[in-house]
């Protein structure tokens, strides 16, 4: 996710990375032990090992609960069906801000090239079938 789309997402980019948020919170508790004179390094390492995993797991739980509550569809809102056409799906992702403009253009170009190749192969298959029928 690009910086622009993170800003457009309402500044929720921190909540989209519970791993790095957990590392930052763990370092918040561990770094002071590194600068306090007289505290051995093993104490800092022990704090990192004992505090880090529970903090990270807890943030994943909080993140999952938050996503579940925020992304839960309301009964009052109409559900918009996801388009099945790859180009339409790409347009919807771009409109929602999930991908930036350069990614959109690159993927659209790839899809259009693939579509042209598929049409050419279908045309050749029809020609071969017509040729076999005539013989």
N, C-alpha and C positions, 0 to 999 in steps of 0.2 A: 504494500500500500504506500503510495507516494505521500510526501509531506502535504501537498496541496489537498489531496483527498482526506487526509487526517484532519486538516483544519476544517474542511467542508463538512466532515462528519461530526462537528460540534465539539471538537477537542477531546473525544473519547479514545484517543489513540493509546493512552496509558492502559486503559482497561482491556485493550486488544492484545496485550502482551503480559500475561500474568507471570511468566517465567522471569522476564527482565525486571518487572516490578518487585517480585520476590527477592531477586538478587540485590536490588537496590535497598530494600527494607532490611535484609540481612546485613548488608554492609553498613547500614546506618547504626546497627547495634554492635557490630564487630570492630569497625574502624576506631572508635574511641579507645578500645583496649590496646590498640597498637601504638597510640600516642601517649598513653599514660605511662610515666616512668615507673619501672619496677614490676610491671606486669609481664610475665613470661609469654613467649610466643605460643606455647602450647595452650594457654588459656584462650587466646584469640582463635586458634584452630579448633579448639573444643567448642567454643561458642558458635563458630561458623557451621560446624558439622551437626551440632545439636539443634540450633535454631533455624538453619537454612531450610532443610527439607520440610519441616512442619509449616513454616511460613509460606513456602512456595505452594505446597498442597492446599493450604488454607486459602490462598489467593486464587488458585484454580477453582476451588469450590465456590468462593464468592463470585468469581467471574462467570462460572456456569450458571449460578442462580440468577445473577444479574441479566445474562443473555436470555435465560428462560423467561424471566419476568418481562423484559423489555420487548423481546421478539415474539411473545405469545400473541397470537391473533385474537383480536377482540371480536365478540359476537356481533357488534354493531357495524364493524367495518366490512366492506365487501372484499372478498379475496380475489386478487388479480391472478389469473392463470398465467403461469410461466409460458412464454412462447416456445414452440418446439423447433422453429427454424433457427439455425445457428446464428444467422445474421441478426435476427430479431432479439435473440438472447444477448448477443454482444451489445446491441443498441441499448437494451434495458440495463445491462451492467454499467455501461458508460453513463447513462442518465442517472442512475442511483449513486454514481461517484465511486464505484468499486474499482474502476480502472481509469487511468489517466488518458489524455488525448493521444499521446504517442503510442501507447499500448493498444488503444482502440484502433487507430489507423493501421498499425502493423498487423493486428489480427484480422481486421476487415480485408486487407489486401491478401492475406493468406487464404481466407475463406473464399474470396472471389476467384483467386487462381485455382483453388481446389474445385470450385463449382464449374469453372470453364473446362478444366481437365475432365471432370465427370461427364459433362455434356458431350465433349468430343469423343470420349470412350463409348458413351451410349450411342452416338451417331454411327460410329464405326461398327458396333455390334449390330445395329439395325441393317446397315449395308451388307454385312456378312450374312445375316439371316435372309435378307431379300435375295441375295445372290444364290444361296443354297436352295431356296424355294424354287427359283427359276430353273435350276438344273434338274 
